[in-house]
Amino acid sequence: MIDLEQVRADTPGVGHVAHFNNAGSALPPRAVLDAVVDHLRREAEIGGYEAADEREGRWEHTYDALARLIHAGRDEIAVVENATRAWDMAFYAFRFAPGDRILTGRAEYASNYIALRQVADRTGAEIEVVENDEHGQFDVAALERLLDERVKLVSLVHVPTQSGLVNPAAAVGAITRAAGVPLLLDACQSVGQLHLDVDEIGCDILSATGRKFLRGPRGTGFLYVRRDLIAALEPPFLDLHAAEWQPDGSYRIRDDARRFENWETYYAGKIGLGVAADYALALGLDAIRARIDGLARSLRERLAAIGGVTVHDRGQTLAALVTFTLEGRSATEIQRDLVAQAINVSVSPADSSQLDLGARGLDEVVRASVHYYNSEDELDRLVAAVQAAA
Ligand SMILES: Cc1ncc(COP(=O)(O)O)c(C=O)c1O
């Protein structure tokens, strides 16, 4: 069980706003804020390199915390700037040839799809979209039918940016693993809100961000690459951190996942990211999930009961993101109305998810994303404000 009073006491932001933009960037706990500010202060006092040396244990700990969070090894983790860069560093390491097939799904995120498209256009590989099943989620049976020896990668978004869907990642992983096809899982929206175990899921690569449900600092993200795949993936960019320049003029790429990092990094953020992972682990991912699920279900039901509101989330399992439209009002207008009342929600536009919102003919939806620290009072305020806007 989440101790609501305690987690709210730990979260300075709840005194200012009812924050339902956790899928954008959550309010960090004080421990994360303090860790970041403290490190920045130390850098200002003794110098950036010196502060990094002095506190090596703190930022090295981040690899252990993230590894625990997703049940991986610390050598399989790279800490980078954001989820997109994490995803890109792995994806652009694949070598595709004409006729290769890359499978994706309707939940695919804009940045991922743009990268898929660019690489397909350059290499002659083909992108194919695995359709949704009758529940509105990635169709596992369709995937099975589509797999053949030409499929070189499956890209799956676990929880999309634009809806409450949780895609059946473990069912997908069981199939890709049996077929020997790498599964690249975008866990940007699921890390910090769902229990994640890379072995249970069967993914080979996982990308995630710090600032969303994990409640870490902005400008942080991480990548997991399965140990036995690391050596096969040559990063698209190399520097003197990812590789070592040899006296004979050649270079040797690192053996661990840090080959996907680069030398200069945001140490304060890296430390804060580890503190955020520790905080989530201390609460427990099952307790986090249970509280989020209760809040999201209640919000969906209450919004759906308002005349003119349509809730758009589809799928057998739903997460923290609650998306809706209100007849006669644009999503942007609603967001503006709510922000004026210190209630934060966001707008998901079709151009962040053309294969889903675009295909469903939805230009934009309001996205209210709950976190475990949201109170029932805040939910009441949100529902009342939408009711008033209707
Ligand atoms: C599903 C999904 N994937 C990837 C990203 C990109 O994450 P980042 O902004 O950390 O690069 C987002 C961001 O909203 C997302 O929702």
Ligand as a Chemical Component Dictionary entry (heavy atoms), coordinates in Angstrom:
data_LIG
# 
_chem_comp.id                   LIG 
_chem_comp.type                 NON-POLYMER 
_chem_comp.pdbx_formal_charge   0 
_chem_comp.three_letter_code    LIG 
# 
loop_
_chem_comp_atom.comp_id 
_chem_comp_atom.atom_id 
_chem_comp_atom.alt_atom_id 
_chem_comp_atom.type_symbol 
_chem_comp_atom.charge 
_chem_comp_atom.model_Cartn_x 
_chem_comp_atom.model_Cartn_y 
_chem_comp_atom.model_Cartn_z 
_chem_comp_atom.pdbx_ordinal 
LIG C1 C1 C 0 6.112  6.140  -25.762 1  
LIG C2 C2 C 0 7.209  7.156  -25.763 2  
LIG N1 N1 N 0 8.402  6.823  -26.292 3  
LIG C3 C3 C 0 9.426  7.678  -26.330 4  
LIG C4 C4 C 0 9.294  8.948  -25.835 5  
LIG C5 C5 C 0 10.454 9.871  -25.911 6  
LIG O1 O1 O 0 11.017 10.071 -24.636 7  
LIG P1 P1 P 0 12.092 11.203 -24.409 8  
LIG O2 O2 O 0 11.362 12.505 -24.556 9  
LIG O3 O3 O 0 12.623 10.976 -23.024 10 
LIG O4 O4 O 0 13.126 11.049 -25.445 11 
LIG C6 C6 C 0 8.085  9.358  -25.290 12 
LIG C7 C7 C 0 7.922  10.726 -24.794 13 
LIG O5 O5 O 0 6.858  11.218 -24.539 14 
LIG C8 C8 C 0 7.021  8.427  -25.248 15 
LIG O6 O6 O 0 5.832  8.759  -24.716 16 
# 
loop_
_chem_comp_bond.comp_id 
_chem_comp_bond.atom_id_1 
_chem_comp_bond.atom_id_2 
_chem_comp_bond.value_order 
_chem_comp_bond.pdbx_ordinal 
LIG C1 C2 SING 1  
LIG C2 N1 SING 2  
LIG C2 C8 DOUB 3  
LIG N1 C3 DOUB 4  
LIG C3 C4 SING 5  
LIG C4 C5 SING 6  
LIG C4 C6 DOUB 7  
LIG C5 O1 SING 8  
LIG O1 P1 SING 9  
LIG P1 O2 DOUB 10 
LIG P1 O3 SING 11 
LIG P1 O4 SING 12 
LIG C6 C7 SING 13 
LIG C6 C8 SING 14 
LIG C7 O5 DOUB 15 
LIG C8 O6 SING 16 
# 
